[in-house]
Structure formats: C-alpha cells, structure tokens
Amino acid sequence: MLPTVVQQTASASWSEQSGTWRHPHDLANLVTDANARLQEAIALGATRDGAFKDVAGLGWRLIDDDPYASVDAVLAAIEEGATAEQLGRGLAYAAALRISRFHVQNDFGDWDTVHHAFTAANALHQALVRNPSPELYRGLVHGALRVYLDRFLNVPAARMPDAVDGDLAELDECWEIQGGVDRAGAIAAGYLRGGGDPRALIEALGSALLREDAEFHWYQVFEAGVRQYDAWPEGSEEGVVILSALARFLAAHTPTRRELSRVVDIATRLRRGEELYEESPA
C-alpha cells in the first residue's frame, strides 16, 4: 500500500503547475518589454533633467486598471526628465493611495497585501535616492505592476477623507474600538487641513503604535508613512493622504490585548532590582 501512495504522490501534478498565469494580461512579457525600453528612456530623460513636475499625477496614473498604462506612465515620466527621487516618490504615493482607498469590506488579512506594496515602494524610494542605478529603475516597473495587482482591493474604493478639521483627542477612541478605520482617517486628514501640527499627529500615531502589541510590519508601515510624508512639501495634500492612510492602517489593527507594555514594565522593574511580589508570611 505504501509504495502505491508514494508513487502517486510523487507523480501527481496540479493545474497551478502547468498554467502560465498570464491571463488576462501577460505581465511577465510586459516587464521584459519595459526593461528593453528602459535604457533608451533613461538616456532621453537625462537630456531633460528637472523638466518633470507632476509627481502626484504619476502616483494617480499608477493606480490605473490597465497595467500597460501603468508601465507607460513610468517610462513616460523617465523620458520627461523625472529624477530617480521623483519616480520613487510617485510609486510610493500610488501605494499609499491603495491604503487610503482600501475598503473595510475586504478581508482583514488583505491589509497585509497593501502594506507590503507600500513598504516595498518606500524602500525602493530610499534606495533610488542613495544610488539611482539602472538596476533600481527596473524596480519601478515591478513596483508599478505590484500596485496594479492590488487594484481589486480598491473595488469598491473607500471614499477619500474630505474633512477640513479634526481633533487629535478623538483619535484615542479609534484605537479603543474596532471599526474606527474611516473615522481615524478623517480625523487625521481634517486635523492637517485645519492647520494642525503634523509632528503632533505623528506623535499621536506613534503613541498608538507603542501602546499595542505591534508586529514588525506595523513598524515598517509607520516608518514608511513618516518618511513619505517628509518627502512632500509641508502642508501638501499628498502628505495629508499619506498620514491619513497610516491612521486608517493603525485603526484597523487596534485594539490588541496590549500585553507587550506589561512585559516591558516587568523587565524595567527587574532591571531596577525591584521585587515583583512578596511572599505571604507562613
């Protein structure tokens, strides 16, 4: 019996192994074609350095439902003289828009999908700033298609927050109850549009992060959100979108059991040499 089972198991195959995974669009060939056009686009863009201005527009074009249009948008921006920093920032903004437009009707686990795209885009942005090599430019094409693949998580798209004022104190309630995602985004956006101090908002979001039993990915999203906010001019609407998206992400994941703070407290007391408990006399 065992030899039969082993033979059948070893020789089995599944449709996933034989499929090309190239429907409805052949993204693999699209990447290959785009890579072949990159060098020419980079050379042309070098003659127009500084001519490109519409970084936010690039971000919006990268959430198009057509992958060919997304790749063309990247290549066109390169040809128009976009710097490596602008290209990386535009990609990261597109990924932030996916979080800002993430509908709460999606499965909870799908927050991981959009946050992975955002943190990866932020990492690419930072790398492009430090060393804008042709190899990293290829990452822009991959990143654009990564953002494209997340399009289904914006169907339907959550409404972008349109609040024009907000009270940071109201964010505390969003961390204490489930379902405060859209409210947290609206408070953050309204606070910034109303002239609030962005550093105070970042501090409030950081405090919420440290209060919870945060996972590594939370810290990644927080870092990416702050870095991307700082990449835009003070008071920009793009900065509003990014920090309100960060607020939505944190609200979606809170409250936790908050056991970490207790562990830290115990460790601190032990380091001080304090007794954690006293035995009752016999």
Secondary structure, DSSP 8 states (H G I E B T S, - for coil): -HHHHHHHHHH---HHHH-----S--HHHHHHHHHHHHHHHHHHHHTTTT----HHHHHHHTT-S-HHHHHHHHHHHHHTT--HHHHHHHHHHHHHHHHHT--TTS-GGGHHHHHHHHHHHHHHHHHHHH---HHHHHHHHHHHHHHHHTGGGGSS-------S---GGGHHHHHHSTT-HHHHHHHHHHHHHTT--HHHHHHHHHHHHHHS---HHHHHHHHHHHHHHHTS-TT-HHHHHHHHHHHHHHHHT------HHHHHHHHHHHHTT--S------
